[in-house]
Amino acid sequence: MNDWGIPDWQSAANYGDTGKWSENRWRWEFLRRRHDLRDEFDAKAEDEFKTKRALYSEFPQMFPDGLLHPHEPGFCVSTMLIGGELQQLPNPRIGEQPWMAIEWTDNVVRKVRQFHTERAPEGYRRVDFDLSKPIAPQIEFAKEYLLDLQREEQGKAVQFRRTPSKWLTYLRVLDAREAGASWSQVSGLLDHTAQTPQTARDMHKQATALCFNF
């Protein structure tokens, strides 16, 4: 591994059992390869630790896991670079993080958003559930209802397309280039497409985009 805890790209086995990675872990693996996030963590880690250490001395009960140091999994600094909202940023040198450290608020928004106002924001629709009745049929009805509204407004049902089968290759392409591999060397990773330098460049572009919009 290099200074940022990135495996040797030349073998998929160096990445471990990626089949057991959660979606959050995959997202974190792409995020931690961003240079802007690496720079931000290093710029903030020392001051953030001092602040937490002072708080720990006064209110140790606020730290059920004890005082974490910057080099430990779970230690985070604040950032506005993930999702455009104030979020936590773990150490990009560490892949295996506690689930709480890589559960960002927009992960939840992607699935369900609960509104505390009577009127939903523009582009959203509210669906109320009766908790005294079975939930499953209500969810099915809500799904069909929302799909009908979406087709009416967007002209079609919007699909959330992902290609998880390519994610490991994307990581290896990113890591190969960071390690100084040529485009010809990178093209050797592309088993299911033309192994050309241009194809490698295209794959690298797609992988980089995933680092910013997973």
KOLBALO-657803 format. One record per residue: x, y, z of N, C-alpha, C, O in turn; residue number from 1; residue in one letter. Coordinates in pm, 1 decimal. Example, Ala and Ser with C-alpha at 12.3 -4.5 7.8 and 13.67 -1.06 7.14 Angstrom:
<nodes>
- 1319.0,-569.0,780.0,1230.0,-450.0,780.0,1320.0,-330.0,780.0,1423.6,-331.9,846.5,1,A
- 1285.0,-225.0,708.0,1367.0,-106.0,714.0,1290.0,3.0,787.0,1340.9,113.8,803.9,2,S
</nodes>
This chain:
<nodes>
- 83.2,-119.5,0.0,0.0,0.0,0.0,87.1,125.1,0.0,197.9,124.5,53.6,1,M
- 35.6,233.7,-61.2,111.2,357.5,-62.4,80.7,439.9,63.1,16.7,390.8,156.1,2,N
- 126.5,564.0,65.0,109.5,648.2,183.7,-36.6,674.8,216.8,-68.1,712.1,329.8,3,D
- -125.4,656.7,121.5,-268.0,680.0,144.4,-345.3,550.0,163.4,-468.0,548.5,153.7,4,W
- -274.8,442.5,190.2,-342.7,316.3,217.1,-408.1,256.6,94.9,-504.8,181.3,106.5,5,G
- -356.2,289.7,-23.2,-414.1,240.0,-148.3,-340.4,113.5,-191.1,-217.6,114.4,-199.6,6,I
- -412.3,5.1,-217.9,-347.8,-122.2,-253.9,-272.7,-116.0,-385.8,-291.6,-24.5,-465.9,7,P
- -187.8,-214.5,-406.3,-117.9,-230.7,-533.2,-220.3,-269.0,-639.5,-283.4,-374.4,-630.6,8,D
- -236.4,-184.7,-738.3,-340.0,-200.5,-839.3,-321.7,-322.0,-928.9,-414.8,-362.1,-998.8,9,W
- -202.3,-381.3,-927.5,-172.2,-485.8,-1025.4,-243.6,-618.7,-998.4,-244.2,-707.3,-1083.8,10,Q
- -303.7,-632.5,-879.6,-377.8,-754.4,-850.0,-506.4,-719.9,-776.3,-504.4,-646.3,-677.6,11,S
- -619.6,-774.0,-825.2,-747.6,-749.5,-758.8,-748.8,-808.2,-619.3,-820.5,-758.9,-532.2,12,A
- -669.7,-913.9,-596.2,-666.0,-978.0,-464.4,-614.1,-883.2,-356.6,-645.3,-900.4,-238.8,13,A
- -535.7,-784.3,-395.8,-480.4,-689.7,-298.4,-587.6,-601.6,-234.4,-562.0,-535.9,-133.5,14,N
- -706.6,-600.2,-292.4,-814.2,-515.8,-241.4,-899.9,-587.1,-136.6,-989.4,-526.8,-77.5,15,Y
- -872.3,-713.8,-114.4,-946.4,-787.9,-13.8,-1078.8,-840.3,-66.9,-1100.7,-846.8,-187.8,16,G
- -1166.5,-877.4,25.4,-1295.5,-935.4,-11.3,-1396.2,-823.6,-37.6,-1479.2,-792.3,47.8,17,D
- -1388.1,-764.7,-154.8,-1475.5,-651.5,-188.5,-1620.9,-693.6,-201.6,-1710.1,-608.7,-198.9,18,T
- -1646.3,-822.2,-215.7,-1783.7,-870.1,-224.8,-1862.2,-845.7,-97.5,-1985.2,-847.9,-99.2,19,G
- -1793.1,-822.7,12.0,-1858.5,-797.9,139.8,-1869.1,-649.3,172.4,-1921.3,-612.6,277.6,20,K
- -1820.4,-564.4,83.9,-1825.9,-420.3,109.5,-1969.9,-370.8,97.1,-2043.6,-412.3,7.7,21,W
- -2008.4,-282.2,187.6,-2138.4,-215.8,178.2,-2130.2,-105.8,72.8,-2021.5,-70.0,27.5,22,S
- -2246.3,-52.6,34.4,-2247.5,58.4,-60.7,-2174.4,178.4,-2.8,-2105.1,250.1,-74.9,23,E
- -2189.8,200.4,127.7,-2117.7,310.8,191.4,-1967.3,290.9,181.8,-1893.8,386.9,158.6,24,N
- -1920.7,168.4,199.3,-1776.9,140.8,189.0,-1728.7,169.1,47.5,-1622.9,229.2,28.4,25,R
- -1806.5,125.5,-52.5,-1766.9,154.3,-190.1,-1757.1,304.8,-212.7,-1660.9,354.2,-271.5,26,W
- -1857.9,376.1,-165.1,-1854.7,521.1,-184.7,-1732.7,581.6,-116.7,-1667.2,670.1,-171.7,27,R
- -1703.1,533.1,3.1,-1587.4,585.0,75.5,-1458.2,557.0,-0.8,-1368.6,641.4,-3.0,28,W
- -1447.6,440.3,-63.0,-1325.7,408.4,-137.1,-1302.8,506.6,-251.4,-1188.9,543.1,-280.9,29,E
- -1411.9,549.3,-315.9,-1396.0,649.7,-421.7,-1367.3,786.9,-362.7,-1283.2,860.0,-414.9,30,F
- -1434.8,822.4,-256.3,-1412.9,952.5,-194.0,-1269.8,968.6,-145.3,-1209.0,1073.8,-164.9,31,L
- -1216.0,865.7,-82.5,-1084.6,881.9,-19.7,-970.2,890.4,-121.3,-854.4,911.1,-84.9,32,R
- -1004.3,874.4,-246.5,-904.1,892.9,-351.0,-905.0,1035.2,-406.6,-825.7,1067.1,-495.2,33,R
- -992.6,1120.0,-356.4,-997.5,1259.6,-399.5,-889.2,1341.1,-328.8,-877.1,1337.4,-206.4,34,R
- -811.3,1414.3,-407.2,-701.6,1491.8,-349.8,-752.4,1609.4,-265.7,-687.6,1649.3,-169.0,35,H
- -868.6,1664.9,-302.8,-918.8,1777.2,-224.0,-959.1,1731.5,-83.9,-939.8,1805.2,12.8,36,D
- -1014.8,1610.8,-71.9,-1052.5,1559.5,59.6,-929.5,1520.4,140.4,-926.9,1539.5,261.9,37,L
- -829.4,1466.8,75.7,-704.5,1434.8,145.4,-640.7,1560.8,202.1,-597.1,1563.6,317.2,38,R
- -636.1,1664.9,119.5,-576.7,1791.4,165.0,-655.8,1851.4,280.7,-598.1,1903.5,376.1,39,D
- -788.7,1843.5,271.4,-871.2,1902.5,376.8,-852.8,1828.8,509.1,-843.4,1891.2,614.7,40,E
- -847.8,1696.8,503.0,-828.9,1622.3,627.1,-696.8,1660.6,693.1,-693.2,1689.3,812.8,41,F
- -589.9,1661.1,616.9,-459.0,1693.7,674.9,-454.2,1836.1,727.3,-388.1,1863.5,827.4,42,D
- -524.1,1926.9,660.1,-523.8,2066.5,703.5,-600.2,2086.0,834.0,-569.3,2177.2,910.7,43,A
- -699.5,2001.2,859.8,-787.4,2020.9,975.4,-763.2,1924.9,1090.8,-807.4,1951.5,1202.6,44,K
- -694.7,1814.8,1066.9,-687.2,1707.4,1166.1,-628.5,1752.2,1298.9,-684.4,1721.1,1404.1,45,A
- -518.5,1823.8,1296.6,-452.1,1863.3,1421.1,-540.3,1953.6,1506.9,-556.8,1929.2,1626.4,46,E
- -597.0,2058.0,1446.1,-683.1,2148.9,1521.7,-809.3,2078.5,1570.1,-855.6,2103.2,1681.5,47,D
- -865.5,1990.2,1486.0,-986.4,1917.0,1524.4,-957.2,1827.4,1645.2,-1039.6,1815.9,1735.9,48,E
- -840.5,1764.7,1645.7,-804.6,1677.7,1757.8,-787.6,1758.9,1886.4,-831.4,1716.0,1993.2,49,F
- -725.0,1874.4,1876.6,-707.5,1959.0,1994.8,-842.9,2000.9,2052.1,-862.4,2001.2,2173.6,50,K
- -934.9,2035.8,1964.2,-1068.4,2075.6,2008.9,-1138.6,1959.1,2077.6,-1199.4,1976.6,2183.2,51,T
- -1130.3,1841.1,2018.5,-1195.7,1724.3,2077.1,-1128.9,1682.1,2207.1,-1195.5,1635.1,2299.3,52,K
- -998.8,1698.6,2214.4,-928.4,1662.2,2337.7,-970.4,1753.0,2453.0,-988.6,1706.8,2565.7,53,R
- -985.6,1882.0,2424.5,-1030.7,1975.0,2527.9,-1173.3,1941.9,2571.6,-1206.0,1946.8,2690.2,54,A
- -1256.2,1908.5,2475.2,-1394.9,1872.9,2507.0,-1400.0,1742.2,2585.6,-1481.7,1726.5,2676.3,55,L
- -1313.6,1650.3,2550.8,-1308.5,1521.0,2620.1,-1270.4,1536.6,2766.1,-1323.6,1466.7,2852.4,56,Y
- -1178.0,1628.5,2794.3,-1135.2,1649.8,2932.7,-1247.1,1704.8,3019.1,-1249.3,1682.0,3140.1,57,S
- -1340.7,1777.6,2957.7,-1452.2,1835.8,3030.8,-1574.6,1743.9,3032.4,-1643.9,1733.1,3133.6,58,E
- -1599.9,1678.8,2920.5,-1721.1,1597.2,2907.4,-1687.7,1459.8,2848.6,-1727.1,1430.4,2735.7,59,F
- -1616.6,1376.0,2922.3,-1578.7,1244.0,2868.3,-1698.9,1156.6,2833.6,-1688.0,1065.7,2751.3,60,P
- -1813.9,1183.9,2896.1,-1932.7,1104.0,2867.8,-1982.1,1122.8,2725.3,-2060.1,1041.4,2676.0,61,Q
- -1937.7,1229.1,2658.3,-1976.7,1252.6,2519.8,-1898.6,1164.3,2423.0,-1928.3,1161.8,2303.6,62,M
- -1800.1,1092.6,2473.2,-1713.6,1010.4,2388.5,-1718.9,865.3,2435.1,-1626.5,818.3,2501.5,63,F
- -1826.0,794.1,2400.9,-1841.1,655.7,2448.2,-1730.2,563.2,2401.5,-1703.0,462.0,2466.2,64,P
- -1665.8,595.9,2290.3,-1556.3,512.7,2238.6,-1420.0,566.5,2279.1,-1317.1,519.4,2230.8,65,D
- -1419.6,665.9,2368.2,-1294.7,728.4,2407.5,-1251.1,834.1,2307.7,-1318.7,858.4,2207.7,66,G
- -1139.0,895.8,2335.4,-1085.8,1000.3,2247.7,-1007.2,937.0,2133.2,-903.6,874.1,2154.8,67,L
- -1057.2,954.2,2012.6,-989.7,899.9,1895.4,-883.1,995.5,1845.2,-900.3,1117.3,1849.3,68,L
- -774.1,939.9,1798.2,-665.9,1018.7,1738.2,-681.4,1019.0,1586.2,-748.3,931.7,1531.0,69,H
- -620.4,1116.1,1518.0,-636.5,1127.1,1372.3,-597.7,1002.3,1294.3,-651.1,978.4,1186.0,70,P
- -505.7,922.4,1347.2,-461.0,803.5,1273.8,-549.8,682.9,1298.3,-521.3,574.7,1247.1,71,H
- -658.2,698.9,1376.2,-744.0,587.0,1410.2,-873.0,589.4,1328.3,-923.4,697.0,1295.9,72,E
- -927.1,471.4,1294.3,-1056.7,466.3,1225.8,-1164.1,533.3,1310.2,-1168.2,516.0,1432.0,73,P
- -1250.3,609.3,1245.3,-1360.1,675.2,1315.2,-1333.8,819.9,1349.3,-1428.3,895.1,1373.3,74,G
- -1206.7,862.1,1352.3,-1178.1,1004.1,1374.8,-1216.6,1082.8,1250.7,-1179.7,1045.7,1139.3,75,F
- -1290.7,1191.5,1269.6,-1339.4,1270.5,1156.1,-1314.6,1419.4,1176.6,-1309.0,1468.3,1289.4,76,C
- -1300.2,1488.9,1066.8,-1302.0,1634.8,1066.6,-1427.5,1677.4,990.6,-1489.5,1596.2,921.9,77,V
- -1463.9,1802.3,1002.8,-1581.4,1852.5,931.9,-1543.8,1894.6,790.3,-1431.3,1937.3,764.5,78,S
- -1639.1,1881.8,699.8,-1615.2,1919.8,560.3,-1745.4,1962.2,494.7,-1853.6,1917.0,532.0,79,T
- -1732.5,2049.7,396.5,-1845.8,2088.8,313.6,-1828.8,2034.3,172.0,-1905.8,2069.0,82.4,80,M
- -1729.1,1949.9,151.6,-1696.8,1902.7,17.2,-1771.1,1776.4,-22.6,-1762.5,1732.8,-137.4,81,L
- -1844.6,1716.6,72.2,-1920.7,1595.7,43.0,-2068.7,1629.8,43.3,-2124.9,1657.7,149.2,82,I
- -2131.6,1628.3,-70.4,-2275.0,1650.4,-77.1,-2319.6,1793.6,-60.2,-2439.7,1820.5,-59.5,83,G
- -2225.8,1887.7,-46.4,-2262.4,2028.9,-35.0,-2319.1,2068.4,99.7,-2362.0,2182.6,116.4,84,G
- -2320.8,1977.2,197.1,-2367.8,2007.0,331.4,-2256.2,1974.5,429.8,-2160.4,1905.3,395.6,85,E
- -2269.6,2025.7,553.8,-2170.1,1996.5,654.8,-2170.7,1847.0,685.0,-2272.0,1792.8,729.3,86,L
- -2060.4,1781.8,661.7,-2049.2,1637.0,678.4,-1922.7,1605.0,756.4,-1841.3,1693.0,784.5,87,Q
- -1907.7,1479.0,790.7,-1786.3,1433.1,857.4,-1695.4,1365.7,756.3,-1741.8,1299.3,663.6,88,Q
- -1565.9,1383.4,775.3,-1466.5,1327.6,684.1,-1365.9,1245.9,763.9,-1286.5,1302.9,838.7,89,L
- -1367.3,1112.3,749.6,-1267.7,1028.5,816.9,-1130.9,1041.7,749.3,-1116.4,1108.3,646.8,90,P
- -1033.8,978.0,808.1,-898.7,981.2,753.5,-894.8,905.6,620.4,-920.9,785.3,618.1,91,N
- -862.7,973.4,509.1,-860.4,907.0,378.0,-754.4,798.6,365.2,-754.1,724.9,266.7,92,P
- -664.7,787.2,462.2,-563.0,682.7,458.9,-618.0,547.4,504.3,-552.0,444.5,489.9,93,R
- -739.3,549.1,559.4,-795.5,427.6,619.0,-921.4,386.4,543.0,-1018.3,462.1,536.3,94,I
- -919.2,267.8,486.8,-1035.3,219.0,413.5,-1143.5,166.7,506.9,-1260.2,203.4,494.1,95,G
- -1105.1,81.7,599.7,-1202.3,21.8,691.5,-1237.2,119.7,801.3,-1158.2,143.0,892.7,96,E
- -1356.1,177.0,791.7,-1404.7,275.4,887.1,-1531.0,221.6,955.1,-1602.7,140.4,896.5,97,Q
- -1558.9,266.5,1078.9,-1687.3,231.0,1142.0,-1801.4,281.8,1055.4,-1788.8,385.5,990.2,98,P
- -1912.3,209.3,1054.4,-2021.5,245.7,964.3,-2072.7,386.1,991.0,-2115.9,454.7,898.4,99,W
- -2068.3,430.5,1117.8,-2118.6,564.0,1150.0,-2033.6,673.7,1086.1,-2083.3,782.6,1057.5,100,M
- -1905.5,644.7,1063.7,-1815.1,745.3,1007.0,-1839.2,767.8,858.6,-1802.7,872.3,804.7,101,A
- -1900.8,669.9,791.9,-1921.8,682.5,646.9,-2069.4,674.0,611.1,-2104.6,635.0,499.7,102,I
- -2155.9,710.4,705.2,-2299.4,719.2,678.2,-2333.2,866.7,663.9,-2364.1,933.7,762.5,103,E
- -2327.5,917.4,541.0,-2350.2,1059.5,518.5,-2498.6,1088.1,503.3,-2576.2,1000.8,464.5,104,W
- -2537.3,1211.1,534.4,-2679.6,1244.5,536.8,-2744.0,1229.2,401.1,-2861.4,1192.7,394.0,105,T
- -2672.6,1255.6,292.3,-2735.1,1244.6,161.7,-2754.6,1099.7,121.0,-2829.2,1071.8,27.1,106,D
- -2687.8,1004.7,191.0,-2719.4,863.7,168.4,-2864.1,836.1,205.8,-2934.4,761.8,137.3,107,N
- -2907.7,897.4,315.9,-3043.8,879.0,363.2,-3141.1,949.3,270.9,-3246.5,894.8,238.0,108,V
- -3106.6,1070.1,228.9,-3194.2,1147.1,140.5,-3219.3,1071.5,11.0,-3328.2,1079.5,-45.8,109,V
- -3118.2,997.8,-36.0,-3132.6,922.3,-160.2,-3244.5,819.6,-148.1,-3308.0,786.1,-248.0,110,R
- -3269.4,769.6,-28.7,-3367.2,663.0,-9.5,-3501.1,718.8,38.9,-3604.3,695.9,-24.2,111,K
- -3499.8,790.8,149.2,-3622.7,843.7,207.2,-3593.4,980.0,265.2,-3488.4,1000.6,326.0,112,V
- -3685.5,1074.0,246.8,-3670.5,1205.3,309.2,-3798.4,1238.6,384.4,-3907.8,1237.7,328.0,113,R
- -3782.6,1267.5,510.8,-3898.4,1300.7,593.2,-3904.1,1451.8,610.5,-3804.3,1515.1,645.1,114,Q
- -4021.8,1509.2,586.2,-4037.4,1652.9,596.4,-4112.1,1688.3,724.4,-4206.1,1619.6,764.0,115,F
- -4069.6,1794.2,786.7,-4131.3,1838.1,911.5,-4216.8,1962.5,890.0,-4255.4,2029.5,985.8,116,H
- -4245.5,1992.4,766.1,-4333.4,2104.1,734.5,-4455.6,2049.3,662.0,-4452.4,1939.0,607.4,117,T
- -4562.4,2126.6,661.9,-4685.0,2081.1,596.8,-4670.1,2075.0,445.3,-4735.0,1994.5,378.6,118,E
- -4585.5,2159.5,392.9,-4571.0,2167.0,247.7,-4433.9,2113.6,205.6,-4330.8,2160.7,253.6,119,R
- -4433.8,2016.1,116.7,-4307.8,1958.0,71.2,-4234.9,2054.3,-21.8,-4299.3,2133.5,-90.6,120,A
- -4099.4,2049.2,-25.5,-4022.5,2134.3,-117.6,-4060.2,2105.8,-262.5,-4117.6,2001.3,-293.5,121,P
- -4027.7,2198.9,-349.7,-4059.5,2183.7,-491.6,-3993.9,2057.6,-547.2,-3877.0,2030.1,-520.2,122,E
- -4069.2,1982.9,-623.8,-4016.7,1860.0,-682.9,-4038.9,1736.3,-598.6,-4010.3,1625.1,-643.0,123,G
- -4090.0,1754.2,-476.4,-4116.1,1640.8,-387.4,-4265.6,1624.3,-368.0,-4342.7,1717.9,-389.4,124,Y
- -4305.9,1505.3,-327.7,-4444.8,1477.2,-293.1,-4448.1,1402.8,-160.8,-4364.2,1316.5,-134.9,125,R
- -4544.5,1436.5,-78.2,-4558.4,1368.9,50.1,-4653.1,1249.8,37.3,-4751.2,1254.1,-37.0,126,R
- -4621.7,1143.8,111.2,-4708.7,1027.2,120.3,-4719.3,991.6,268.1,-4618.2,965.7,333.4,127,V
- -4839.7,990.2,320.2,-4860.8,959.3,461.4,-4893.2,811.6,479.7,-4964.2,752.7,398.1,128,D
- -4841.4,751.9,586.4,-4865.1,611.3,616.8,-4944.4,599.1,747.0,-4924.3,675.1,841.8,129,F
- -5034.3,502.2,748.6,-5114.3,472.4,867.5,-5042.6,362.5,946.3,-5042.6,246.5,904.9,130,D
- -4981.6,398.6,1059.8,-4903.4,302.9,1136.6,-4989.6,200.6,1210.7,-4937.0,106.8,1270.7,131,L
- -5119.5,218.2,1206.8,-5207.3,119.9,1271.0,-5245.2,6.8,1175.0,-5315.5,-86.7,1213.1,132,S
- -5198.1,16.2,1050.2,-5232.0,-84.0,949.3,-5104.1,-143.2,890.0,-4996.5,-85.6,906.4,133,K
- -5114.3,-257.9,821.1,-4995.7,-319.7,760.9,-4921.9,-222.9,669.1,-4983.7,-150.4,591.1,134,P
- -4789.8,-222.4,679.2,-4707.8,-126.7,604.3,-4683.0,-170.6,460.4,-4684.5,-87.2,370.0,135,I
- -4660.2,-299.9,437.3,-4620.7,-348.0,304.6,-4716.4,-304.9,193.4,-4670.0,-253.6,91.6,136,A
- -4848.9,-323.7,208.3,-4937.7,-281.3,99.6,-4939.9,-129.8,81.8,-4961.8,-80.6,-28.9,137,P
- -4917.3,-56.3,189.6,-4912.4,89.3,177.3,-4788.9,133.4,99.2,-4794.7,227.2,19.7,138,Q
- -4677.3,64.5,122.7,-4554.8,95.7,49.4,-4573.3,66.1,-99.5,-4530.4,144.2,-184.4,139,I
- -4636.0,-44.7,-130.3,-4659.4,-81.7,-270.6,-4749.1,21.6,-338.7,-4724.1,60.6,-452.8,140,E
- -4852.8,65.3,-268.7,-4941.7,166.6,-324.5,-4866.1,298.1,-344.2,-4879.7,363.7,-447.5,141,F
- -4785.5,336.1,-242.9,-4708.9,460.6,-251.9,-4612.0,456.2,-369.2,-4593.4,556.2,-438.6,142,A
- -4549.7,339.0,-391.7,-4456.4,323.8,-503.8,-4525.6,349.9,-636.3,-4475.3,426.1,-719.0,143,K
- -4640.9,287.1,-657.1,-4712.6,304.9,-782.9,-4763.1,448.2,-798.4,-4760.2,505.0,-907.6,144,E
- -4809.0,505.2,-688.3,-4858.6,642.5,-690.1,-4747.2,739.8,-728.7,-4767.4,828.1,-812.1,145,Y
- -4629.8,723.4,-668.0,-4518.3,813.1,-695.6,-4463.7,793.1,-836.5,-4423.8,889.2,-902.2,146,L
- -4462.0,668.7,-882.7,-4417.2,643.3,-1019.8,-4510.3,710.3,-1120.7,-4464.6,764.2,-1221.5,147,L
- -4640.0,706.9,-1093.8,-4736.0,773.5,-1182.0,-4710.4,924.6,-1184.1,-4713.4,986.9,-1290.2,148,D
- -4685.5,982.2,-1067.9,-4656.8,1125.6,-1061.0,-4526.6,1158.5,-1134.3,-4517.1,1260.0,-1203.4,149,L
- -4427.0,1071.6,-1118.4,-4298.9,1095.1,-1183.5,-4311.9,1087.5,-1335.5,-4254.9,1169.8,-1407.2,150,Q
- -4386.0,989.9,-1383.9,-4406.3,977.8,-1528.5,-4479.6,1100.0,-1582.7,-4451.8,1147.0,-1693.1,151,R
- -4573.1,1150.4,-1503.6,-4650.0,1267.5,-1545.7,-4561.6,1391.8,-1553.4,-4574.4,1472.1,-1645.8,152,E
- -4472.8,1407.1,-1456.7,-4389.3,1527.9,-1451.3,-4262.9,1516.3,-1535.9,-4221.1,1613.6,-1598.6,153,E
- -4201.6,1397.4,-1538.0,-4074.2,1380.1,-1606.9,-4088.1,1314.7,-1744.6,-3993.8,1313.6,-1823.7,154,Q
- -4206.1,1260.8,-1771.7,-4226.5,1193.1,-1899.0,-4183.8,1047.9,-1897.1,-4204.6,975.9,-1994.8,155,G
- -4123.5,1003.1,-1785.5,-4080.3,863.8,-1773.8,-4044.6,837.0,-1628.3,-4028.3,929.6,-1548.8,156,K
- -4032.6,709.2,-1594.7,-3983.3,671.5,-1462.1,-3831.9,684.3,-1462.6,-3764.8,624.4,-1546.6,157,A
- -3777.9,761.7,-1369.8,-3633.7,787.0,-1363.7,-3565.4,669.0,-1296.7,-3598.2,633.6,-1183.4,158,V
- -3470.9,608.4,-1366.4,-3399.4,492.8,-1313.6,-3266.7,536.5,-1254.4,-3198.4,623.5,-1308.5,159,Q
- -3230.9,474.3,-1141.3,-3102.2,502.9,-1077.5,-3004.2,394.5,-1120.3,-2996.7,288.4,-1058.4,160,F
- -2929.4,421.9,-1226.2,-2843.4,320.0,-1285.4,-2705.2,320.0,-1219.5,-2640.0,423.4,-1204.8,161,R
- -2664.5,201.1,-1181.3,-2530.4,183.3,-1126.9,-2467.1,61.0,-1191.5,-2536.8,-29.1,-1238.2,162,R
- -2337.1,58.8,-1193.6,-2266.5,-55.0,-1251.4,-2165.4,-107.0,-1149.0,-2044.8,-91.8,-1168.6,163,T
- -2213.4,-168.7,-1039.3,-2121.9,-215.9,-935.3,-2021.8,-317.4,-984.6,-1915.1,-332.6,-925.0,164,P
- -2053.6,-387.9,-1093.1,-1959.0,-486.1,-1145.8,-1830.1,-419.6,-1194.1,-1726.7,-485.2,-1206.4,165,S
- -1836.8,-290.2,-1221.3,-1718.9,-217.7,-1270.9,-1643.5,-144.0,-1160.4,-1534.4,-92.5,-1184.7,166,K
- -1698.9,-138.1,-1040.9,-1641.5,-52.3,-938.0,-1498.1,-89.8,-902.0,-1413.9,-1.7,-884.1,167,W
- -1469.6,-218.8,-891.3,-1333.5,-258.6,-856.5,-1236.4,-220.7,-968.2,-1125.2,-175.0,-941.8,168,L
- -1278.7,-239.7,-1091.9,-1193.5,-199.0,-1204.7,-1170.3,-48.9,-1202.1,-1058.8,-3.0,-1226.9,169,T
- -1274.5,28.1,-1172.5,-1259.6,173.0,-1161.6,-1153.2,209.5,-1057.8,-1066.9,293.5,-1083.6,170,Y
- -1159.7,145.9,-940.5,-1061.9,175.0,-835.7,-921.1,141.1,-882.0,-827.1,217.1,-858.6,171,L
- -907.4,28.0,-947.0,-774.1,-13.7,-993.2,-721.0,81.4,-1100.0,-601.2,109.3,-1104.3,172,R
- -809.6,131.2,-1186.2,-767.8,228.2,-1288.1,-719.4,356.8,-1221.0,-615.0,410.4,-1258.2,173,V
- -793.6,406.0,-1123.7,-752.5,525.5,-1050.7,-618.4,504.4,-981.9,-530.2,590.2,-986.9,174,L
- -604.6,389.5,-918.1,-482.6,361.4,-842.5,-362.4,341.6,-934.0,-250.2,379.1,-899.9,175,D
- -387.0,282.5,-1049.9,-278.1,262.3,-1144.9,-222.0,395.6,-1192.0,-100.4,414.4,-1197.5,176,A
- -310.4,487.3,-1225.5,-264.4,618.0,-1271.4,-195.1,694.8,-1158.8,-95.7,763.8,-1181.7,177,R
- -248.5,682.3,-1037.4,-183.5,750.3,-924.4,-43.2,693.8,-900.2,46.8,764.7,-855.1,178,E
- -26.4,565.2,-931.0,103.9,500.8,-912.2,199.1,526.6,-1027.9,314.4,483.6,-1025.1,179,A
- 150.1,597.8,-1130.7,236.6,633.1,-1242.6,230.5,538.9,-1360.9,315.5,546.2,-1449.6,180,G
- 131.7,450.4,-1364.4,118.8,357.1,-1477.1,82.1,431.6,-1604.8,11.8,532.5,-1600.5,181,A
- 129.0,382.3,-1716.6,96.0,442.7,-1845.7,-44.8,401.8,-1885.9,-102.5,309.2,-1828.8,182,S
- -99.5,471.6,-1984.7,-232.5,435.5,-2033.0,-232.6,295.5,-2093.5,-331.7,223.4,-2082.7,183,W
- -123.2,257.0,-2156.4,-113.6,122.1,-2212.3,-118.7,17.0,-2102.0,-182.7,-87.0,-2117.5,184,S
- -51.0,44.4,-1990.1,-55.5,-48.5,-1877.0,-195.7,-54.4,-1817.4,-244.9,-161.8,-1782.8,185,Q
- -259.1,61.0,-1805.8,-394.4,65.5,-1750.4,-490.9,-11.6,-1838.6,-581.8,-77.2,-1787.8,186,V
- -472.9,-5.1,-1968.9,-565.1,-72.1,-2061.5,-567.4,-222.9,-2039.8,-664.9,-289.1,-2075.5,187,S
- -460.5,-278.0,-1981.5,-456.0,-420.3,-1954.3,-556.4,-465.2,-1849.4,-581.2,-584.9,-1834.8,188,G
- -615.1,-369.5,-1775.4,-715.7,-401.5,-1674.0,-855.0,-418.2,-1734.3,-945.6,-468.6,-1667.9,189,L
- -872.4,-376.8,-1857.6,-1005.2,-371.5,-1918.1,-1033.9,-501.3,-1991.8,-1002.7,-515.5,-2110.1,190,L
- -1093.5,-595.4,-1920.4,-1114.8,-729.2,-1976.3,-1227.9,-736.0,-2077.6,-1223.0,-815.8,-2171.2,191,D
- -1330.8,-651.9,-2059.3,-1452.9,-666.3,-2139.6,-1471.2,-555.3,-2241.6,-1583.6,-526.3,-2282.5,192,H
- -1362.6,-493.8,-2282.5,-1371.0,-388.6,-2383.5,-1237.4,-381.4,-2456.1,-1143.7,-454.1,-2423.3,193,T
- -1229.8,-294.2,-2553.7,-1105.1,-280.1,-2629.0,-993.5,-230.0,-2536.6,-1009.6,-129.9,-2466.9,194,A
- -881.6,-300.3,-2537.2,-770.2,-264.9,-2449.5,-678.3,-166.1,-2521.7,-570.1,-201.6,-2568.3,195,Q
- -724.2,-42.3,-2529.5,-648.0,62.8,-2595.3,-625.2,177.0,-2497.7,-701.0,192.4,-2401.9,196,T
- -521.7,257.5,-2520.7,-498.1,372.4,-2434.1,-618.3,466.7,-2426.0,-646.2,522.0,-2319.5,197,P
- -690.4,485.8,-2538.6,-805.8,575.4,-2537.0,-918.1,518.5,-2450.2,-984.7,592.7,-2378.0,198,Q
- -938.7,388.7,-2457.2,-1039.9,325.8,-2372.2,-1001.2,339.6,-2226.0,-1087.2,361.0,-2140.6,199,T
- -873.6,327.7,-2196.9,-826.1,345.0,-2059.5,-851.1,487.4,-2012.0,-891.6,507.9,-1897.5,200,A
- -828.0,584.6,-2096.9,-855.9,724.3,-2061.4,-1003.9,743.8,-2032.6,-1041.2,810.8,-1936.3,201,R
- -1088.1,684.5,-2117.1,-1233.3,697.2,-2097.5,-1275.2,634.1,-1965.0,-1356.9,690.5,-1892.3,202,D
- -1220.2,519.0,-1933.8,-1252.7,450.9,-1808.7,-1206.1,533.7,-1689.3,-1275.8,541.3,-1588.1,203,M
- -1090.4,594.8,-1700.3,-1038.4,679.1,-1592.8,-1128.5,800.5,-1570.8,-1151.3,842.1,-1457.2,204,H
- -1178.5,855.6,-1678.4,-1270.8,969.6,-1668.4,-1398.9,928.7,-1595.6,-1448.8,1002.9,-1511.0,205,K
- -1451.2,812.4,-1628.1,-1572.5,762.7,-1562.7,-1546.4,735.7,-1414.7,-1630.4,766.2,-1330.0,206,Q
- -1431.1,678.9,-1384.0,-1396.4,649.7,-1244.8,-1379.8,777.4,-1164.2,-1422.9,784.6,-1049.1,207,A
- -1317.8,877.5,-1223.9,-1299.5,1005.4,-1155.5,-1434.4,1070.7,-1127.5,-1455.3,1127.2,-1020.2,208,T
- -1524.9,1063.1,-1223.0,-1658.8,1119.8,-1203.0,-1728.8,1052.3,-1085.8,-1803.1,1117.7,-1012.6,209,A
- -1706.4,923.9,-1067.2,-1770.0,851.2,-958.0,-1716.0,897.8,-822.4,-1786.2,888.4,-721.7,210,L
- -1595.4,946.5,-818.8,-1538.4,999.4,-694.3,-1615.0,1122.9,-646.8,-1618.3,1152.0,-527.3,211,C
- -1675.6,1194.1,-739.0,-1746.5,1317.4,-705.2,-1898.4,1303.0,-707.9,-1971.0,1386.7,-654.2,212,F
- -1944.8,1196.4,-770.6,-2090.5,1177.6,-781.7,-2122.0,1029.5,-779.6,-2158.5,971.5,-881.8,213,N
- -2107.9,967.8,-661.9,-2127.4,824.0,-649.6,-2277.1,793.0,-646.4,-2315.8,676.6,-636.4,214,F
</nodes>
